[in-house]
Amino acid sequence: MSLKLPLQHLLPSRRLFFSFPRRAATASAALLLRLTGAAVMQNGAKPYSVISLASSEGHHTAAAERRKGRGSREMKYVIVTGGVVSGLGKGVTASSIGVVLKACGLRVTSIKIDPYLNTDAGTMSPFEHGEVFVLDDGGEVDLDLGNYERFLDVTLTKDNNITTGKIYQSVLEKERKGDYLGKTVQVVPHVTDAIKNWIESVSLIPVDGKEGPADVCVIELGGTVGDIESMPFIEALRQLSFSVGPDNFCLVHVSLIPVLGVVGEQKTKPTQHSVRELRALGLTPHLLACRSAQPLLHNTREKLSQFCHVPVGNILNIHDVPNIWHVPLLLKNQNAHDTILRQLGLLSIAAPPDLGQWTKMAENFDNLKHSVTIAMVGKYVGLPDSYLSVVKALLHACIACSLKPSIDLIAASDLEEDSATSTPEAHADAWEKLKKASCVLVPGGFGDRGVKGMILAAKYARENNVPYLGICLGMQISIIEFARSIVGLEKANSTEFDADTPHPVVIFMPEGSRTHMGSTMRLGSRRTLFQTPDCITSKLYCNSEHVDERHRHRYEVNPELIGKLEDAGLKFVGKDESGKRMEIVELPSHQYYVGVQFHPEFKSRPWRPSAPFLGLVLAATGRLNAYIGQHQNGN
């Protein structure tokens, strides 16, 4: 193939036209430089291709110094990309790879790259992007970081989520400060260098509570290969693979193997095209992780190997499984760890993977016979991922009680009186589900849509002694309902829903911003002090004097009305360190009527279920008092 150049390429020119993909141009550009380098250098300019295809010398030196500071062992990178379609489960695949490597005795950290221009996920609609996951440091990040934390039992930082917005913001800030010394700021090398610097810096941050950096950093690139917005990241990863060397870089490509209903044959062509696109951009996968409904046939694997240039033994099959805890077991059974460890040169220091606990957990869940019905009354039930962490926290709590969760998602607006005339069938179905449930949960949310329905759900649970858990907005809803029905403040409301309410039981928090939406809420881990040990929540938290949980809200219970509410029977058993912010509320006359201003779901783990969720499930099955009695006796 030929390389097309303008006639002026020997003069001080910045143009270089390629008639073929960039991966093929690298060698040609190097040859061109050797052939014409003297003439080009005499004019003091380099061809554009040489600038764009090579990392800056300064960056290489800085990266080498960082790696030298770690000692003799260099950081190992496992990159997970996706092709064909989005939503294949790259996040679960990346998390599962981390689990298997951790089971081999290695320390693992994770990074998620989101190519969208948003600085973070904080202002994104739950309907479009799913839930916003909140970290200890207040970072509002992609929900995949929640998967990483739950699977790997680590505590990530907001810098572990890279977005195009963050990268461009950092580059433009440096440009405004003059850090580029008058150079023309370009995607390559400046943006790609910023991406590499970010990756190499964040990968060294310990996230498992131990000192020193991890052994392996698993990086998930969001979106699909070929997306315009992900091109700078692909190029940065290509450069990273070259700078760190082949022994420190392993690429896993997740793709889809569909089966056409009429033909019934596993089709490999979409994956072939996806891998070809990836290779055209300069990256060749070491492993293929193929998503399919059924296990891959042997001839399918051979065909993929032949056309994708990947050994048959490196083609992994992640077929549909009863629960996602089987995915690490699938990878282990296909010896994915051996391939990755061999590619990264870690076989000598890694132990055989010990996934006994994972196996037991996955199999126990499959064998559970009994279930508990939970009514979740929310605003964003149209997309289950909007409440992903809440669903996972309920799952963890149910498994601890040897139960399977049966979650009925109820649109709060369907409970309202207006829907009885506009959508009578949905109204009747919503109330039927609510009344059949063993417990009620109202999660967080923003805006006034569906609030009337949530208030009705809270009232139903309170009046009928049905276990109730309100999270963030759900806590505020329970207080508004109590103020109206019990205290006698008929127009009690939140100033978020009615700025002119005569009885503002929930008010705007002082340090928030009314004009900016992003990163202006009360965010991250904050301490809650228990006001008395004689309360359900304190006992569920193992009689701790305080608890650190993650927050994400703008509105608070009005401290001026606490006296009236407590005189009527509510008890605010948890407050912040100033004593002015109400964090936990209980109704002592009820078997389990609890509201928390924080989001306990974000810290729930498979082996450490969140206390408020565990209490809800225990109360729903009549085992709460027995559980608390056992813990009070030191068991």
C-alpha positions in Angstrom: 0.0 0.0 0.0 1.2 3.5 -0.7 1.6 6.5 1.5 0.3 9.7 -0.1 2.2 12.9 0.7 1.8 16.5 -0.5 4.8 17.7 -2.5 5.7 20.1 0.2 6.4 17.3 2.8 10.1 18.2 2.8 9.3 21.8 3.7 8.1 23.0 7.1 4.7 21.3 6.8 2.2 19.9 9.3 0.2 17.8 6.9 0.4 14.1 6.2 -2.3 12.2 4.5 -2.8 8.5 5.0 -4.5 6.3 2.5 -4.7 3.4 5.1 -5.3 3.0 8.8 -3.0 4.5 11.4 -1.6 1.2 12.6 -0.1 0.6 9.1 1.2 4.1 9.0 3.4 3.8 12.1 6.1 1.8 10.4 5.8 3.9 7.2 6.1 7.1 9.1 9.2 5.8 10.8 10.7 4.8 7.4 9.8 8.2 6.0 11.6 9.9 8.9 14.7 7.9 8.3 14.6 8.7 4.6 13.8 12.3 4.8 14.7 13.1 8.4 17.7 15.2 7.5 15.8 17.4 5.2 12.9 17.8 7.5 15.0 18.6 10.5 17.0 21.2 8.6 13.7 23.1 8.3 13.0 22.7 12.0 9.7 21.0 11.6 8.5 17.4 12.0 5.8 15.8 9.9 2.4 15.8 11.7 2.3 12.0 11.7 5.5 11.7 13.6 4.2 14.1 16.3 0.9 12.3 16.5 2.1 8.8 16.5 4.8 9.2 19.2 4.4 10.2 22.8 6.3 13.2 24.1 9.7 12.6 25.5 8.9 14.4 28.7 5.9 12.2 29.4 8.0 9.0 28.9 10.6 10.3 31.4 8.0 11.2 34.0 6.3 7.9 33.6 9.6 6.0 33.9 10.4 7.9 37.1 7.0 7.0 38.6 7.5 3.4 37.7 11.0 3.4 39.2 9.6 4.7 42.4 7.5 1.5 42.8 10.6 -0.6 42.9 11.5 -3.4 40.5 7.9 -4.4 39.8 6.0 -2.3 37.2 2.3 -1.7 37.1 0.4 -4.3 35.0 -2.6 -3.2 33.0 -5.6 -5.2 31.9 -7.8 -3.3 29.4 -11.4 -4.3 28.8 -13.0 -2.9 25.6 -16.3 -3.7 24.0 -17.7 -4.2 20.5 -20.8 -4.7 18.5 -23.3 -3.2 21.0 -23.3 -1.5 24.4 -24.7 -3.1 27.5 -22.8 -6.4 27.0 -21.6 -6.5 30.6 -18.1 -5.0 30.3 -18.3 -3.8 33.8 -19.2 -7.2 35.2 -16.5 -8.8 33.0 -13.9 -6.3 34.3 -15.0 -6.8 37.9 -14.9 -10.6 37.5 -11.4 -10.5 36.0 -10.4 -8.5 39.1 -12.0 -11.1 41.4 -10.1 -13.9 39.8 -6.8 -12.1 39.9 -7.4 -11.1 43.5 -8.1 -14.8 44.2 -4.6 -15.5 42.9 -3.2 -13.4 45.7 -2.7 -10.2 43.7 -3.8 -6.7 44.7 -6.1 -5.1 42.2 -7.4 -1.6 41.4 -9.8 -0.4 38.8 -10.4 2.5 36.5 -13.5 3.2 34.4 -13.2 5.4 31.3 -16.4 7.1 30.2 -16.0 8.9 26.8 -18.9 11.4 27.4 -18.2 15.1 27.7 -19.8 15.4 31.2 -17.3 16.1 33.9 -19.0 13.4 36.0 -22.3 11.5 36.2 -23.9 13.8 38.7 -26.2 15.6 36.4 -27.2 12.7 34.2 -30.8 11.4 34.1 -31.3 8.1 35.8 -33.6 7.1 32.8 -30.7 7.6 30.4 -27.7 6.5 32.3 -28.9 4.5 35.3 -28.0 5.4 38.9 -25.3 7.8 40.0 -22.9 5.9 42.3 -21.4 8.0 45.1 -17.9 7.4 46.5 -16.5 8.1 49.9 -14.7 11.3 48.6 -18.0 12.6 47.2 -17.3 11.6 43.6 -20.5 11.1 41.5 -19.5 8.4 39.1 -20.7 5.7 36.7 -22.5 2.7 38.2 -19.8 0.3 37.1 -17.6 1.7 39.9 -20.2 0.3 42.2 -19.7 -3.1 40.6 -15.9 -2.8 41.1 -16.4 -1.9 44.8 -18.9 -4.7 45.5 -16.9 -7.4 43.6 -13.4 -6.4 44.8 -14.3 -5.0 48.2 -12.3 -1.8 47.6 -12.9 1.9 48.2 -12.3 3.9 45.0 -11.8 7.6 44.4 -13.5 10.0 42.0 -10.2 10.0 40.0 -10.8 6.3 39.2 -13.6 7.5 36.9 -12.1 9.2 33.8 -14.4 11.2 31.5 -13.7 13.2 28.4 -15.0 16.2 30.3 -12.4 15.8 33.0 -9.5 15.3 30.5 -10.4 18.3 28.4 -11.0 20.4 31.5 -7.5 19.6 32.8 -5.9 20.3 29.4 -7.7 23.6 28.9 -6.7 24.7 32.4 -3.1 24.0 31.7 -3.4 25.8 28.4 -4.9 28.9 30.1 -2.0 28.9 32.7 0.5 28.7 29.9 1.9 25.3 30.8 2.2 24.3 27.1 4.6 27.2 26.5 2.8 28.6 23.5 2.5 25.3 21.6 -0.5 24.5 19.5 -2.6 22.3 21.8 -3.9 19.2 20.0 -5.7 16.0 20.7 -2.5 14.2 20.0 -0.2 14.5 21.9 -1.6 16.7 24.6 -5.0 15.1 25.2 -3.6 11.6 24.8 -0.7 12.4 27.2 -3.2 13.7 29.7 -5.1 10.4 29.5 -1.9 8.4 30.0 -0.7 10.5 32.8 -4.1 10.2 34.6 -4.1 6.4 34.2 -0.5 6.0 35.4 -1.1 8.3 38.4 -4.4 6.9 39.5 -3.3 3.3 39.1 -0.8 3.9 41.9 -3.4 5.0 44.5 -4.0 2.1 47.0 -7.8 1.3 47.2 -7.7 -1.8 49.4 -6.7 -0.2 52.7 -3.1 -1.4 52.4 0.1 0.6 51.8 1.7 0.9 48.3 0.2 0.5 44.9 -1.7 -2.6 43.6 -0.2 -5.2 41.3 -2.7 -5.0 38.5 -5.0 -2.2 37.3 -8.1 -3.3 35.4 -9.3 -0.5 33.0 -12.7 -0.6 31.4 -13.2 1.6 28.3 -16.9 2.5 28.1 -18.9 2.5 24.9 -18.0 0.4 21.8 -15.0 0.4 19.6 -15.5 2.7 16.7 -17.4 5.4 18.6 -16.1 8.9 17.7 -15.9 10.0 21.3 -13.7 7.1 22.4 -11.0 7.7 19.7 -8.6 9.7 21.9 -8.8 7.0 24.6 -8.1 4.3 22.1 -5.1 6.2 20.8 -3.9 6.8 24.4 -4.2 3.1 25.2 -2.3 2.3 22.0 0.5 4.6 23.1 0.3 3.2 26.7 0.7 -0.4 25.4 3.9 0.7 23.6 5.3 2.7 26.5 4.8 0.2 29.2 5.8 -2.8 27.0 4.0 -6.0 26.1 4.7 -7.7 29.4 2.7 -5.1 31.3 -0.3 -4.8 29.0 -3.2 -7.3 28.4 -6.2 -6.4 26.2 -9.5 -8.3 26.7 -12.2 -7.5 24.1 -15.8 -8.2 25.0 -18.1 -8.9 22.0 -21.4 -10.4 21.1 -22.1 -13.8 19.4 -25.7 -13.5 18.4 -28.0 -16.4 17.2 -30.5 -15.5 14.6 -33.9 -17.1 15.4 -34.6 -18.4 11.9 -31.1 -19.8 11.2 -30.2 -20.9 14.8 -26.5 -20.6 14.1 -24.0 -18.7 16.3 -22.8 -15.8 14.1 -19.2 -14.6 14.4 -19.2 -11.9 11.8 -20.1 -9.0 14.2 -17.1 -10.0 16.4 -14.9 -10.3 13.3 -15.7 -6.7 12.3 -15.3 -5.4 15.8 -11.8 -6.9 16.2 -10.8 -5.7 12.7 -11.9 -2.2 13.8 -9.9 -2.5 17.0 -6.8 -3.7 15.1 -7.1 -0.9 12.6 -6.7 1.5 15.5 -3.5 -0.2 16.6 -4.7 -2.5 19.4 -4.8 -6.3 19.1 -6.7 -8.3 21.7 -5.0 -11.0 23.7 -8.3 -12.5 24.8 -11.8 -12.4 23.4 -14.7 -12.6 26.0 -17.7 -13.6 23.9 -21.2 -13.0 25.3 -23.8 -15.4 24.2 -27.1 -16.9 25.4 -25.7 -20.5 25.2 -22.2 -21.9 25.5 -20.0 -21.4 22.4 -19.7 -24.3 20.1 -16.2 -25.6 19.3 -16.4 -24.7 15.6 -17.5 -21.2 16.6 -14.3 -20.8 18.7 -12.2 -22.1 15.8 -13.8 -19.7 13.4 -13.2 -16.7 15.8 -9.6 -17.8 16.3 -9.0 -18.0 12.6 -10.5 -14.6 11.6 -9.6 -12.6 14.8 -6.0 -13.7 15.2 -6.6 -15.0 18.8 -5.6 -18.5 19.9 -8.6 -20.8 20.6 -7.5 -21.1 24.2 -7.7 -17.4 24.6 -11.4 -17.2 23.5 -13.5 -17.0 26.6 -17.2 -17.6 26.7 -19.4 -15.6 29.1 -22.8 -17.1 28.5 -26.0 -16.3 30.4 -25.9 -17.6 34.0 -28.4 -17.7 36.9 -26.6 -14.8 38.7 -23.6 -12.7 38.0 -21.6 -14.3 40.8 -21.1 -17.2 38.4 -19.1 -15.0 36.0 -15.7 -15.2 38.0 -16.2 -18.9 38.2 -16.8 -19.1 34.4 -13.5 -17.2 33.8 -11.6 -19.5 36.3 -13.0 -22.6 34.7 -11.7 -21.5 31.3 -8.3 -20.7 32.8 -8.6 -17.0 31.9 -6.3 -16.2 34.9 -3.5 -18.4 33.4 -3.6 -16.5 30.1 -3.7 -13.1 31.7 -0.9 -14.0 34.2 1.3 -15.4 31.5 0.8 -12.3 29.3 1.7 -10.0 32.3 4.6 -12.2 33.5 3.0 -12.8 36.9 2.8 -16.6 36.9 5.8 -16.8 39.2 4.3 -14.7 42.0 0.6 -15.7 41.6 -1.1 -18.5 43.5 -3.8 -20.8 42.2 -7.1 -18.9 42.4 -9.1 -19.6 45.6 -12.8 -18.9 44.8 -14.3 -21.2 47.4 -16.3 -18.4 49.0 -17.6 -17.2 45.6 -18.6 -20.7 44.6 -20.5 -21.2 47.8 -22.3 -17.9 47.5 -23.3 -18.5 43.9 -24.5 -22.0 44.5 -26.3 -21.1 47.7 -28.3 -18.4 45.9 -29.2 -20.8 43.2 -30.6 -23.3 45.7 -32.7 -20.8 47.8 -36.3 -21.9 47.9 -38.1 -19.2 49.9 -38.5 -15.5 48.9 -39.7 -12.3 50.4 -41.8 -9.7 48.5 -40.5 -6.1 48.7 -42.4 -3.2 47.3 -40.1 -0.5 46.0 -42.0 2.7 45.4 -39.9 5.1 43.2 -39.8 7.7 40.5 -37.4 5.9 38.0 -38.8 2.4 37.9 -38.8 2.4 34.1 -35.1 1.6 34.1 -34.1 -1.0 36.8 -30.5 0.3 36.7 -31.7 3.6 38.2 -31.8 1.8 41.5 -29.0 -0.8 40.9 -27.2 -0.3 44.3 -30.6 -0.5 46.1 -31.4 -3.7 44.4 -28.0 -5.2 45.2 -28.3 -4.1 48.8 -31.6 -5.9 49.0 -30.1 -9.0 47.4 -27.2 -9.0 50.0 -29.6 -8.6 52.9 -31.9 -11.4 51.6 -29.0 -13.8 51.0 -27.9 -13.2 54.6 -31.4 -14.3 55.6 -31.4 -17.3 53.2 -34.1 -15.7 51.1 -34.5 -14.7 47.4 -35.7 -11.1 46.9 -38.9 -10.7 45.0 -38.9 -7.0 44.2 -42.1 -5.3 42.9 -41.1 -2.0 41.2 -44.1 0.4 41.7 -44.2 3.7 39.9 -45.1 6.2 42.7 -47.4 8.2 40.3 -49.5 5.1 39.8 -50.5 5.2 43.5 -51.9 8.7 43.3 -55.6 9.5 43.1 -55.3 11.2 39.7 -54.2 7.9 38.2 -57.4 6.2 39.3 -59.2 8.1 36.5 -56.4 8.5 34.0 -54.9 5.0 34.2 -57.2 2.9 36.3 -55.6 -0.5 35.5 -52.1 0.8 36.5 -53.6 2.4 39.6 -55.3 -0.9 40.7 -52.2 -3.0 39.9 -49.9 -0.6 41.9 -52.1 -0.8 45.0 -52.4 -4.6 44.7 -48.7 -5.0 44.6 -48.2 -2.6 47.6 -50.8 -4.4 49.7 -49.3 -7.9 48.9 -45.7 -6.9 49.8 -44.1 -7.9 53.1 -42.3 -4.6 53.4 -42.0 -1.2 51.7 -39.0 0.7 50.5 -38.9 4.3 49.2 -35.5 5.2 47.6 -34.0 8.5 46.8 -34.9 10.9 44.0 -35.3 14.5 43.0 -38.2 16.7 42.0 -41.9 16.6 42.9 -43.1 14.0 40.4 -44.6 11.0 42.2 -44.2 12.5 45.7 -47.9 12.2 46.4 -47.8 8.5 45.7 -44.7 8.0 47.9 -46.5 9.8 50.8 -49.5 7.4 50.3 -47.1 4.4 50.4 -45.5 5.7 53.6 -48.9 6.3 55.2 -50.0 2.8 54.3 -46.9 1.2 55.8 -47.2 3.3 59.0 -50.9 2.7 59.6 -50.7 -1.1 58.8 -47.5 -1.8 60.7 -45.8 -2.9 57.5 -41.9 -2.6 57.7 -40.8 0.6 56.0 -37.4 1.9 55.0 -37.0 5.4 53.5 -33.7 6.4 52.0 -32.8 10.1 51.5 -36.0 11.4 49.8 -37.8 8.3 51.3 -36.9 9.6 54.8 -38.2 13.1 54.0 -41.4 11.6 52.6 -42.1 9.7 55.9 -41.6 12.9 57.9 -43.9 14.9 55.7 -46.6 12.3 56.0 -46.2 12.1 59.8 -46.3 15.8 60.1 -49.6 16.0 58.1 -51.3 12.9 59.6 -50.2 12.9 63.2 -48.8 16.4 64.1 -51.7 18.1 62.3 -49.7 20.2 59.9 -51.9 19.6 56.9 -49.9 21.6 54.5 -46.5 20.3 55.7 -44.1 19.9 52.8 -40.6 20.2 51.5 -39.5 23.6 50.1 -38.2 21.5 47.2 -41.8 20.8 46.2 -43.5 23.9 47.6 -41.4 27.0 48.2 -44.3 28.8 49.9 -45.4 26.0 52.3 -46.5 27.4 55.7 -45.0 24.3 57.4 -41.6 23.6 55.8 -40.6 20.3 57.5 -37.8 19.8 54.9 -35.7 22.8 53.9 -32.8 23.6 51.6 -29.4 22.9 53.2 -27.3 26.1 53.8 -24.1 25.3 52.0 -25.6 24.1 48.8 -25.9 26.0 45.5 -29.3 27.0 44.0 -27.8 27.9 40.6 -25.3 25.0 39.9 -26.3 21.4 39.8 -23.0 19.5 39.6 -21.1 18.6 42.8 -23.0 21.1 44.9 -24.9 18.7 47.2 -23.9 17.2 50.5 -21.8 14.5 49.0 -19.6 11.6 50.2 -19.0 9.8 53.5 -20.1 11.7 56.6 -20.3 10.7 60.2 -23.6 10.0 62.0 -23.7 9.9 65.8 -26.3 7.7 67.5 -28.1 9.7 70.1 -29.1 6.6 72.1 -28.0 3.0 72.1 -31.6 2.0 72.7 -32.8 2.1 69.1 -33.2 -0.5 66.3 -30.7 1.1 64.0 -27.9 1.3 66.5 -28.4 -2.4 67.4 -28.3 -3.3 63.7 -25.0 -1.4 63.4 -23.7 -3.7 66.2 -24.2 -1.1 68.9 -21.7 1.3 67.4 -21.6 4.9 68.7 -21.4 6.2 65.2 -21.5 5.2 61.5 -19.9 6.6 58.4 -22.2 6.5 55.4 -22.4 8.2 52.0 -24.7 11.1 51.3 -26.2 12.8 48.2 -28.8 15.3 48.9 -29.6 19.1 49.0 -32.5 19.2 51.5 -32.6 18.5 55.2 -35.2 18.0 57.9 -36.0 21.5 59.4 -34.3 21.5 62.8 -36.9 24.1 64.1 -39.6 21.4 63.9 -37.8 18.6 65.5 -39.4 19.2 68.9 -43.0 19.0 67.5 -42.2 15.8 65.6 -40.6 14.1 68.6 -43.4 15.1 70.9 -45.8 13.4 68.5 -43.8 10.1 68.6 -41.0 10.3 66.0 -37.4 9.8 67.3 -34.4 11.2 65.6 -31.9 8.7 66.8 -29.0 9.7 64.5 -27.6 13.2 63.9 -24.5 14.7 62.4 -21.6 15.9 64.5 -23.1 19.4 64.7 -26.4 18.0 66.0 -28.3 20.1 63.5 -28.7 17.6 60.7 -31.1 14.7 61.2 -29.6 11.5 59.8 -31.8 8.7 61.1 -35.4 8.7 62.2 -37.4 5.8 63.8 -41.0 5.4 65.0 -40.7 3.3 68.2 -44.4 2.3 68.2 -43.9 0.6 64.8 -42.1 -2.8 64.3 -39.7 -1.2 61.7 -40.4 2.3 60.5 -36.9 3.7 59.7 -35.7 6.6 57.6 -32.1 7.5 56.8 -30.9 10.6 55.1 -27.8 8.9 53.8 -27.5 6.1 51.2 -26.5 2.9 52.9 -26.8 0.9 49.7 -23.5 2.3 48.4 -21.5 0.4 51.1 -23.4 -2.9 51.0 -21.2 -5.9 50.1 -22.2 -9.5 49.4 -20.7 -10.7 52.7 -21.5 -7.5 54.7 -25.1 -6.5 54.0 -26.1 -3.0 54.8 -27.6 -2.7 58.3 -30.9 -0.8 57.4 -31.6 -3.2 54.5 -30.9 -6.2 56.7 -33.3 -4.8 59.3 -36.0 -4.3 56.7 -35.8 -7.9 55.5 -35.6 -9.3 59.0 -38.7 -7.3 60.1 -40.5 -8.5 56.9 -40.0 -12.1 57.9 -40.6 -11.7 61.6 -37.0 -12.3 62.7 -35.8 -8.9 63.7 -36.3 -9.2 67.5 -34.6 -12.6 67.5 -31.6 -11.2 65.5 -31.2 -8.2 67.8 -31.5 -10.4 70.9 -28.7 -12.7 69.6 -26.4 -9.7 68.9 -27.2 -8.1 72.3 -26.0 -11.4 73.9 -22.7 -11.1 72.0 -23.5 -13.8 69.4 
